Amino acid sequence: MDHELALPVKDLSNRPNHLPGGGGALNAGYTPVDALALVSNLLGQIGLEYGKDFHWRSFEYGSFQGDTVSLNQNLVLTFEDHNVMLSAKLAIESMK
């Protein structure tokens, strides 16, 4: 998988990262998982197959824009084909 697409989680999901109540570390991480589920579902609707056309690589913090560093969380997907990655990016941007 050669082509990478980093998507800001905050633009994809507004689900709280923790549910009310106890649970500690076991009650965390709902926002990025929600974003991954939404994106995977959308890409499936446009005919892309997980494991064939794209993979989830990671959740990462930080991005660089010029001299500015952002500590926002990103969902990182990889694609074998550049044109498929561009199609996915357009579909994701159109859902916002």
Long-range contacts (C-beta under 8 A, 24 or more apart in sequence): 1-54, 1-55, 1-57, 1-78, 1-79, 1-80, 2-78, 2-79, 2-80, 2-82, 3-78, 3-79, 3-80, 3-81, 3-82, 3-84, 3-85, 4-57, 4-76, 4-77, 4-78, 4-79, 4-85, 5-76, 5-77, 5-78, 5-79, 5-85, 5-88, 5-89, 6-60, 6-63, 6-74, 6-75, 6-76, 7-35, 7-39, 7-74, 7-75, 7-76, 7-77, 7-92, 8-63, 8-72, 8-73, 8-74, 8-75, 9-35, 9-59, 9-72, 9-73, 9-74, 9-75, 10-72, 10-73, 11-96, 12-38, 12-39, 12-75, 12-92, 13-38, 31-73, 32-59, 32-73, 32-75, 35-75, 36-75, 38-95, 39-75, 39-77, 39-92, 42-91, 42-92, 42-95, 43-88, 43-91, 43-92, 46-87, 46-88, 46-91, 48-84, 48-87, 48-88, 53-79, 53-80, 53-81, 53-84, 54-78, 54-79, 54-84, 54-85, 54-88
